């Protein structure tokens, strides 16, 4: 499939997990892809690794400008960079609240802001934000993370409304708990990581974690020119967690 042939994309947080899986998929389907990441050195060819800190506006603007200079255009932005946090509303200090919101929400705004002048020149412009099931379901001990992803969902809708008449589509994916290095680091903080992983598997009706490749497929669908009438949409990739209400098995 070559629906991205001739197009150029940037993927933030593109050096691992969902970001890397997405970047590889877009490249396999014809796009030129730059992975913007704090540590981009191990990004495999033909992907282009660019250093970028989404909390630093100058860093974001420089990375976007470098990608455009390299490719001659920019058509697709995948806003995937993000961090997690564990705790109730009482557990996280102000500094952690501000840092999580800075990365997960304002970081997306910085990237979009830097990309917009280039996207306006594209005839296939799309932004896809990585949101979360945490935006629409109450998860225990995820207060600051859930707040940030709720903001991402609202930001996606607002951006879609602001830019639809400029020909720029904006959507988001809402993954359930995905089997990524990021989730692995969160599990490592649990008192019993194995028990926590089993609980996360059981929480999703399909009985397992979502894979990074599955989320990447959803992102590619939303970013593709083949989905030219899809904007302002949140696509769940959560193993049925949001929509299904199953009876207990015992």
ABEGO torsion letter per residue (X at the ends): XAAABGBBBBBBGAABEAAAAAAAAAAAAGBBBBBBBABAAABBOABBBBBBBAABAAAAAAAAAAAAAAAGBBABBBBABBBBBBEBAAABBAAAAAAAAAAAAAAAAAAAAAAAAAAAABAABBBBBBBBAAAABBBBGAAAAAAAAAAAAAAAAAAAAAAAAAGBBBBBBBBBBBBBAAAAAAAAABABAAAAAAAAAAABAAGBBBBAAAAAAAAAAAABAAAAABBGBBBBBAGGAAABBBBBAX
